Amino acid sequence: MSANLTFDGLKNAVKNGAIDTVLACFPDMQGRLMGKRFHAVNFVESSFEETHCCNYLLATDLEMATPDGYAASSWEKGYGDYIMAPDLSTLRLLPWLEGTAMVLCDILDHHTHEPVPHAPRQMLKAQVARLKALGFNAMMATELEFFLFENSFDDIRKSGFRNLTPISGYNEDYAILQTTKEEGVMRPIRNHLFGAGLPIENSKGEAETGQEELNIRYADALDCADHHTIAKNGIKEIAWQHGVAATFLPKWHHDKVGSSSHVHQSLWRDGEPAFFDERDDLGMSQLMKHYMAGLIAYAPDYTFFLAPYINSYKRFAKGTFAPTKTVWSVDNRTAGFRLCGDGTRGIRVECRVGGSDLNPYLAQAAMLAAGIRGIEEKMELAPPTRGDVYEEAGAQDIPRTLRAATDTLRNSAFLRDAMGDDVIDHYTRCAEWEQEEYDRVVTDWEIARGFERA
């Protein structure tokens, strides 16, 4: 855990007046941070043990509506409480907010004090525990792509999300001159997130006007998801402080390249890379081949966890570096799954399917479940695809609509076995509601809905 503040350190900082506010947060179904701002004295005296929130927070949509059809919470059940249990190992300073610290919380049932199974952090913990029982731990890293715009969130909203102006006027992929112009925003993002204990590696321009990428060093799966979620929230807040807007909407304009969130993953055992075998031509162990076979075979089942909204599917387009096929290839950015670091101890698989709007806890949990199934069943990995995968005839397609991804989620025996019927039914209802809401409205609804909140 990369958190940089102990509980004793927090108490001392509160006593000397350096910290007066503690954010107690948890990731919701959309991957956003929800929670409360505590006066720090109250937190260190009592609320560090637990606090409460309404259980509708894990049964809402992007606009905080209260859809019907959830078994876990509803008007009929009265929308009761969940317990927010602070994980004190996640305590950290937030340098961009004066006198403020943050802690992430786990969500527990109010009556039984058991973890809520469909809470995103718990879903990932459950798959990490399954993997640990097999003797492995997962190391993961996510890439955060997003767009910066010249105007603020409020100005953009008041304009009806029309005439959006990116912070740059040309493709800035790896461009030093253009990213120098943006250092007034990106330098504070890097430094403040690093100051919050996130192991920031770098930022760079991405392959579109106003598009940025932030990279965070790989970590244990849960730490990786925590880092991603804190960074995403921090990027928006720091951009807002500088009078500009950052959006993780995957496809804000039909003529623009979309934003992704590639997920790199490998398994380790006793401090050694379990995916590496120097005797193999590519350096792939048999374990890695089984894992990747499961990852690819079940990709349609878990696509919803990588692409959760109507807008997500507009990103999948030929010639945009967003994949359309669930095949693997060696260091090939046209494939849904790319083998990276072949022949080295850093060998890993990169899933390129996920968009910038994914919830990292859900995405990582689903992929770990698929990889575990591949290991358990000793699934055989097909040979790598070569060349332009967009033109690969007969390759398995990524579901191209939310409706199709919802159907595969609903009917996935594999995911029901790995995560439980209640969890899959819960997220199936989430997916259904998103489609139902879209079917009720027209035009630019998806941009207004997701620009700031995705």
C-alpha positions as CSV (number, residue, x, y, z in Angstrom):
1,M,0.0,0.0,0.0
2,S,1.4,3.4,-1.1
3,A,-0.5,5.5,1.4
4,N,1.7,8.0,3.0
5,L,0.0,8.7,6.4
6,T,-0.3,6.5,9.4
7,F,-3.2,6.9,11.9
8,D,-0.7,8.1,14.5
9,G,0.6,10.6,12.0
10,L,-2.9,11.8,11.3
11,K,-3.6,12.3,15.0
12,N,-0.4,14.3,15.4
13,A,-1.3,16.4,12.3
14,V,-4.8,17.1,13.7
15,K,-3.4,18.0,17.1
16,N,-1.0,20.6,15.6
17,G,-3.5,21.9,13.2
18,A,-1.9,20.8,9.9
19,I,-5.0,18.7,9.0
20,D,-8.6,19.8,9.8
21,T,-10.5,17.7,7.2
22,V,-10.6,13.9,6.5
23,L,-12.4,12.6,3.4
24,A,-13.9,9.2,4.1
25,C,-14.6,7.8,0.6
26,F,-15.6,4.6,-1.3
27,P,-15.9,3.8,-5.0
28,D,-19.4,3.5,-6.2
29,M,-20.6,1.3,-9.1
30,Q,-19.4,3.9,-11.6
31,G,-15.9,4.1,-10.0
32,R,-16.5,7.6,-8.5
33,L,-15.5,8.5,-5.0
34,M,-18.5,8.9,-2.7
35,G,-18.4,9.7,1.0
36,K,-18.2,12.4,3.7
37,R,-15.9,15.3,4.8
38,F,-15.2,14.8,8.5
39,H,-13.9,17.4,10.8
40,A,-10.6,15.8,11.6
41,V,-11.0,15.9,15.4
42,N,-14.3,13.9,15.1
43,F,-12.6,11.4,12.7
44,V,-9.6,10.6,15.0
45,E,-11.8,10.4,18.1
46,S,-14.6,8.1,16.8
47,S,-15.4,8.0,13.1
48,F,-12.1,6.2,12.2
49,E,-14.0,3.0,13.3
50,E,-17.0,3.4,11.1
51,T,-19.6,5.7,9.7
52,H,-22.7,5.2,7.6
53,C,-24.1,6.0,4.2
54,C,-27.4,5.3,2.3
55,N,-27.4,2.0,0.5
56,Y,-28.8,3.6,-2.6
57,L,-25.2,4.7,-3.4
58,L,-24.5,1.3,-4.8
59,A,-27.7,1.3,-6.8
60,T,-27.7,4.5,-8.8
61,D,-26.7,5.7,-12.3
62,L,-24.4,8.5,-13.4
63,E,-27.0,11.1,-12.5
64,M,-27.8,9.6,-9.1
65,A,-31.2,8.4,-10.1
66,T,-32.8,5.6,-8.1
67,P,-33.7,2.9,-10.6
68,D,-36.1,0.1,-9.7
69,G,-35.3,-3.5,-10.1
70,Y,-32.4,-3.9,-7.6
71,A,-32.7,-6.6,-5.0
72,A,-30.2,-5.0,-2.7
73,S,-31.9,-1.6,-2.2
74,S,-35.2,-0.1,-3.3
75,W,-38.0,2.3,-2.3
76,E,-39.9,-0.8,-1.1
77,K,-37.0,-1.7,1.3
78,G,-36.8,1.9,2.4
79,Y,-33.2,2.6,1.4
80,G,-31.4,1.9,4.6
81,D,-27.8,2.2,5.6
82,Y,-24.5,0.6,4.8
83,I,-21.5,0.9,7.1
84,M,-18.4,2.6,5.7
85,A,-15.5,1.0,7.4
86,P,-12.3,3.1,7.0
87,D,-9.3,1.1,5.8
88,L,-6.6,3.0,7.7
89,S,-3.9,1.5,5.6
90,T,-5.1,3.8,2.8
91,L,-4.8,7.1,4.8
92,R,-3.0,9.7,2.7
93,L,-2.5,13.4,2.4
94,L,-4.2,15.3,-0.5
95,P,-1.7,18.1,-1.3
96,W,-4.1,19.8,-3.7
97,L,-6.7,20.4,-0.9
98,E,-5.5,22.5,2.0
99,G,-5.4,20.7,5.4
100,T,-7.0,17.6,4.0
101,A,-6.4,13.8,4.2
102,M,-8.3,10.9,2.6
103,V,-9.1,7.4,3.6
104,L,-10.8,4.7,1.5
105,C,-13.6,2.7,3.1
106,D,-15.0,-0.8,2.7
107,I,-18.8,-1.2,2.6
108,L,-20.4,-3.5,5.1
109,D,-24.0,-4.7,5.7
110,H,-25.5,-2.6,8.4
111,H,-27.0,-5.6,10.2
112,T,-24.5,-8.4,9.7
113,H,-21.3,-6.3,9.4
114,E,-20.3,-8.6,6.5
115,P,-18.8,-7.2,3.3
116,V,-21.4,-6.2,0.7
117,P,-20.6,-8.5,-2.2
118,H,-21.5,-6.1,-5.0
119,A,-19.4,-3.3,-3.6
120,P,-16.6,-2.8,-6.2
121,R,-13.7,-2.9,-3.7
122,Q,-15.1,-6.1,-2.3
123,M,-15.6,-7.7,-5.7
124,L,-11.9,-7.2,-6.4
125,K,-10.9,-8.4,-3.0
126,A,-12.9,-11.6,-3.6
127,Q,-11.0,-12.4,-6.8
128,V,-7.6,-11.5,-5.2
129,A,-8.4,-14.0,-2.4
130,R,-9.3,-16.7,-5.0
131,L,-6.0,-16.1,-6.7
132,K,-4.1,-16.2,-3.4
133,A,-5.6,-19.6,-2.6
134,L,-3.9,-20.8,-5.8
135,G,-0.6,-19.4,-4.6
136,F,-0.4,-16.2,-6.7
137,N,-0.8,-12.5,-6.5
138,A,-1.7,-10.2,-9.4
139,M,0.4,-7.2,-10.4
140,M,-1.5,-4.6,-12.4
141,A,-1.2,-1.2,-14.0
142,T,-3.8,1.0,-15.7
143,E,-3.3,3.8,-18.2
144,L,-5.5,6.8,-17.6
145,E,-6.4,8.7,-20.8
146,F,-8.5,11.8,-20.7
147,F,-9.2,15.1,-22.5
148,L,-8.5,18.6,-21.3
149,F,-10.8,21.5,-22.4
150,E,-10.2,25.2,-22.3
151,N,-13.3,26.0,-20.3
152,S,-14.5,25.0,-16.8
153,F,-17.0,22.2,-16.0
154,D,-19.6,24.9,-15.2
155,D,-19.1,26.9,-18.4
156,I,-19.3,23.7,-20.5
157,R,-22.5,22.6,-18.7
158,K,-24.1,26.0,-19.1
159,S,-23.3,26.0,-22.8
160,G,-25.3,22.8,-23.2
161,F,-22.0,20.9,-24.0
162,R,-21.8,22.7,-27.3
163,N,-18.7,24.1,-29.0
164,L,-16.3,22.3,-26.8
165,T,-12.7,23.5,-27.3
166,P,-9.8,21.1,-26.5
167,I,-6.8,22.6,-24.7
168,S,-4.7,22.0,-27.9
169,G,-5.4,22.2,-31.6
170,Y,-3.6,19.2,-33.0
171,N,-2.7,15.6,-32.3
172,E,-0.2,15.8,-29.4
173,D,1.0,12.2,-29.1
174,Y,4.4,12.4,-27.4
175,A,4.6,16.1,-28.4
176,I,6.9,18.0,-26.0
177,L,6.1,21.5,-27.4
178,Q,2.4,21.1,-26.9
179,T,2.6,19.4,-23.6
180,T,4.9,22.2,-22.4
181,K,2.0,24.5,-23.0
182,E,-0.1,22.4,-20.8
183,E,2.3,22.1,-17.9
184,G,0.4,24.6,-15.9
185,V,-2.2,21.9,-15.4
186,M,-0.3,18.6,-15.9
187,R,2.7,19.4,-13.6
188,P,0.4,20.0,-10.6
189,I,-1.5,16.8,-11.5
190,R,1.7,14.7,-11.5
191,N,3.2,16.4,-8.4
192,H,0.0,16.5,-6.3
193,L,-0.8,12.9,-7.0
194,F,2.7,11.8,-6.2
195,G,2.4,13.8,-3.0
196,A,-0.7,11.8,-2.2
197,G,1.4,8.6,-2.3
198,L,0.6,7.5,-5.8
199,P,3.7,6.1,-7.6
200,I,3.3,8.4,-10.7
201,E,5.6,7.5,-13.6
202,N,4.9,10.1,-16.3
203,S,2.4,12.0,-18.3
204,K,2.4,12.4,-22.1
205,G,0.3,13.8,-24.9
206,E,-2.0,11.3,-26.5
207,A,-3.1,10.8,-30.1
208,E,-5.8,13.5,-30.4
209,T,-6.3,17.2,-29.7
210,G,-6.3,17.9,-26.0
211,Q,-5.8,14.3,-25.1
212,E,-3.5,13.4,-22.2
213,E,-2.3,10.1,-20.6
214,L,-1.1,9.5,-17.0
215,N,0.8,6.4,-16.1
216,I,1.1,5.0,-12.6
217,R,3.7,2.3,-11.6
218,Y,2.3,-1.2,-11.4
219,A,1.2,-2.5,-8.0
220,D,-0.8,-5.2,-6.4
221,A,-4.3,-5.4,-7.9
222,L,-6.2,-3.7,-5.1
223,D,-3.5,-0.9,-4.8
224,C,-3.7,-0.4,-8.6
225,A,-7.5,0.1,-8.5
226,D,-7.2,2.4,-5.5
227,H,-4.5,4.5,-7.3
228,H,-6.6,4.7,-10.5
229,T,-9.7,5.9,-8.6
230,I,-7.9,8.5,-6.5
231,A,-6.0,9.7,-9.6
232,K,-9.1,10.1,-11.7
233,N,-10.9,12.1,-9.0
234,G,-7.7,14.1,-8.4
235,I,-7.3,14.9,-12.1
236,K,-10.8,16.4,-12.3
237,E,-10.3,18.4,-9.1
238,I,-6.9,19.8,-10.0
239,A,-8.2,20.7,-13.5
240,W,-11.2,22.4,-12.0
241,Q,-8.8,24.4,-9.7
242,H,-7.0,25.6,-12.8
243,G,-10.2,26.7,-14.6
244,V,-10.2,23.9,-17.2
245,A,-12.2,20.7,-17.5
246,A,-11.0,17.1,-17.7
247,T,-13.3,14.4,-19.0
248,F,-13.0,10.6,-19.0
249,L,-15.9,10.2,-21.5
250,P,-14.5,7.6,-23.9
251,K,-15.8,9.3,-27.1
252,W,-16.7,12.9,-26.8
253,H,-16.8,13.6,-30.5
254,H,-17.5,11.2,-33.4
255,D,-14.5,12.6,-35.4
256,K,-12.1,12.3,-32.5
257,V,-10.1,9.3,-31.3
258,G,-11.5,8.0,-28.0
259,S,-9.9,7.5,-24.6
260,S,-9.0,4.1,-23.3
261,S,-7.8,2.6,-20.1
262,H,-5.5,-0.2,-20.9
263,V,-4.9,-2.7,-18.1
264,H,-1.5,-4.5,-17.8
265,Q,-1.5,-7.7,-15.8
266,S,0.8,-10.5,-14.6
267,L,0.9,-13.1,-11.9
268,W,3.7,-13.5,-9.4
269,R,4.6,-16.1,-6.9
270,D,7.0,-15.7,-4.0
271,G,8.4,-12.5,-5.5
272,E,9.1,-14.1,-8.9
273,P,7.2,-13.5,-12.2
274,A,5.0,-16.6,-12.7
275,F,4.3,-15.5,-16.3
276,F,8.0,-15.8,-17.4
277,D,9.6,-19.0,-18.7
278,E,13.0,-18.4,-20.4
279,R,12.7,-21.7,-22.3
280,D,9.7,-20.5,-24.3
281,D,10.2,-18.7,-27.6
282,L,8.3,-15.7,-26.3
283,G,9.1,-16.2,-22.7
284,M,5.6,-17.2,-21.8
285,S,5.0,-19.8,-19.1
286,Q,2.3,-22.4,-19.4
287,L,0.5,-20.6,-16.6
288,M,0.5,-17.4,-18.6
289,K,-0.9,-19.2,-21.6
290,H,-3.7,-20.7,-19.6
291,Y,-4.5,-17.3,-18.0
292,M,-4.6,-15.6,-21.3
293,A,-6.7,-18.2,-22.9
294,G,-9.4,-17.6,-20.2
295,L,-9.0,-13.9,-20.5
296,I,-9.7,-14.0,-24.2
297,A,-12.4,-16.7,-24.2
298,Y,-14.5,-15.0,-21.7
299,A,-13.9,-11.4,-22.9
300,P,-17.5,-11.1,-24.3
301,D,-18.9,-12.1,-20.9
302,Y,-17.2,-9.3,-19.0
303,T,-17.2,-6.6,-21.7
304,F,-19.8,-4.6,-19.7
305,F,-17.2,-4.2,-16.9
306,L,-14.8,-2.7,-19.4
307,A,-17.4,-0.6,-21.4
308,P,-20.3,0.2,-19.1
309,Y,-22.2,2.9,-21.0
310,I,-23.8,3.6,-24.4
311,N,-21.0,6.0,-25.2
312,S,-18.3,3.3,-24.5
313,Y,-19.1,1.4,-27.6
314,K,-18.6,4.3,-30.0
315,R,-14.9,4.0,-29.2
316,F,-14.5,0.6,-30.9
317,A,-13.6,1.7,-34.4
318,K,-11.1,0.5,-37.0
319,G,-7.9,2.6,-37.3
320,T,-8.3,4.3,-34.0
321,F,-6.1,2.1,-31.8
322,A,-9.3,0.9,-30.1
323,P,-9.7,-2.8,-30.7
324,T,-12.6,-4.6,-32.4
325,K,-11.5,-8.2,-32.0
326,T,-10.7,-10.3,-28.9
327,V,-7.5,-11.9,-30.1
328,W,-4.0,-11.6,-28.9
329,S,-0.8,-10.5,-30.7
330,V,2.8,-9.8,-29.9
331,D,3.4,-6.1,-29.4
332,N,0.6,-5.2,-31.8
333,R,-1.8,-2.3,-30.9
334,T,-4.5,-3.5,-33.3
335,A,-5.4,-6.5,-31.1
336,G,-7.7,-6.6,-28.1
337,F,-4.9,-8.2,-26.1
338,R,-1.2,-7.3,-26.6
339,L,1.7,-9.3,-25.3
340,C,4.2,-6.9,-23.8
341,G,7.8,-7.5,-22.7
342,D,8.1,-10.8,-24.5
343,G,11.3,-12.6,-23.6
344,T,11.8,-10.7,-20.4
345,R,10.9,-11.0,-16.7
346,G,8.5,-8.0,-17.3
347,I,6.4,-10.1,-19.6
348,R,2.7,-9.3,-19.2
349,V,-0.6,-9.0,-21.1
350,E,-2.2,-5.7,-21.9
351,C,-6.0,-5.7,-22.3
352,R,-6.8,-2.8,-24.7
353,V,-10.6,-3.3,-24.6
354,G,-11.5,-1.0,-21.7
355,G,-12.4,2.6,-22.1
356,S,-11.5,5.6,-19.9
357,D,-14.9,5.2,-18.2
358,L,-14.3,1.8,-16.7
359,N,-14.5,1.1,-13.0
360,P,-11.0,-0.4,-12.3
361,Y,-12.2,-2.6,-9.4
362,L,-14.9,-4.2,-11.6
363,A,-12.7,-4.5,-14.7
364,Q,-9.8,-6.1,-12.8
365,A,-12.1,-8.4,-10.8
366,A,-13.7,-9.7,-14.0
367,M,-10.4,-10.2,-15.8
368,L,-8.9,-12.0,-12.8
369,A,-11.9,-14.3,-12.7
370,A,-11.5,-15.1,-16.4
371,G,-7.8,-15.7,-15.9
372,I,-8.4,-18.0,-12.9
373,R,-10.9,-20.0,-15.0
374,G,-8.3,-20.4,-17.7
375,I,-5.8,-21.7,-15.1
376,E,-8.3,-24.0,-13.4
377,E,-9.4,-25.5,-16.7
378,K,-5.9,-25.5,-18.3
379,M,-7.3,-23.8,-21.3
380,E,-5.3,-23.8,-24.5
381,L,-4.1,-20.5,-25.9
382,A,-4.5,-20.1,-29.7
383,P,-1.5,-18.9,-31.7
384,P,-1.0,-15.1,-31.9
385,T,-2.6,-13.1,-34.6
386,R,-0.2,-11.2,-36.9
387,G,-0.7,-8.1,-39.0
388,D,-3.7,-5.8,-39.0
389,V,-6.2,-7.4,-36.6
390,Y,-8.9,-5.1,-37.8
391,E,-8.9,-7.1,-41.0
392,E,-8.8,-10.5,-39.3
393,A,-11.6,-12.6,-40.7
394,G,-13.3,-15.0,-38.3
395,A,-11.9,-13.5,-35.1
396,Q,-14.2,-13.2,-32.2
397,D,-15.7,-9.7,-32.1
398,I,-16.0,-7.5,-29.1
399,P,-19.7,-6.9,-28.3
400,R,-20.5,-3.7,-30.3
401,T,-23.3,-2.4,-28.2
402,L,-24.3,-2.1,-24.6
403,R,-27.4,-4.2,-25.3
404,A,-25.2,-7.0,-26.6
405,A,-22.8,-6.8,-23.7
406,T,-25.7,-6.8,-21.3
407,D,-27.0,-10.0,-22.8
408,T,-23.7,-11.8,-22.5
409,L,-23.4,-10.5,-18.9
410,R,-26.9,-11.7,-17.9
411,N,-26.3,-15.2,-19.4
412,S,-22.7,-15.7,-18.3
413,A,-22.5,-19.0,-16.3
414,F,-18.8,-18.4,-15.8
415,L,-19.3,-15.0,-14.1
416,R,-22.2,-16.3,-12.1
417,D,-20.0,-19.1,-10.8
418,A,-17.1,-16.7,-10.1
419,M,-19.0,-13.8,-8.6
420,G,-22.4,-15.1,-7.6
421,D,-25.9,-14.7,-9.0
422,D,-26.7,-11.7,-6.7
423,V,-23.7,-9.8,-7.9
424,I,-24.3,-10.5,-11.6
425,D,-28.0,-9.7,-11.3
426,H,-27.1,-6.4,-9.6
427,Y,-24.8,-5.3,-12.4
428,T,-27.1,-6.7,-15.1
429,R,-29.8,-4.3,-13.7
430,C,-27.3,-1.5,-13.8
431,A,-26.6,-2.2,-17.5
432,E,-30.3,-2.6,-18.3
433,W,-31.2,0.8,-16.7
434,E,-28.5,2.6,-18.7
435,Q,-30.0,1.2,-21.9
436,E,-33.5,2.0,-20.8
437,E,-32.6,5.6,-20.0
438,Y,-30.9,6.0,-23.4
439,D,-34.0,4.6,-25.2
440,R,-36.1,7.3,-23.5
441,V,-34.1,10.3,-24.8
442,V,-32.2,11.5,-27.9
443,T,-29.5,13.7,-29.2
444,D,-26.5,14.6,-27.0
445,W,-27.8,13.0,-23.8
446,E,-24.8,10.8,-23.4
447,I,-22.4,13.8,-23.4
448,A,-24.3,15.8,-20.9
449,R,-24.7,12.6,-18.8
450,G,-21.1,11.5,-18.8
451,F,-18.9,14.5,-19.5
452,E,-18.0,15.3,-15.9
453,R,-19.3,12.2,-14.1
454,A,-17.9,9.3,-16.1
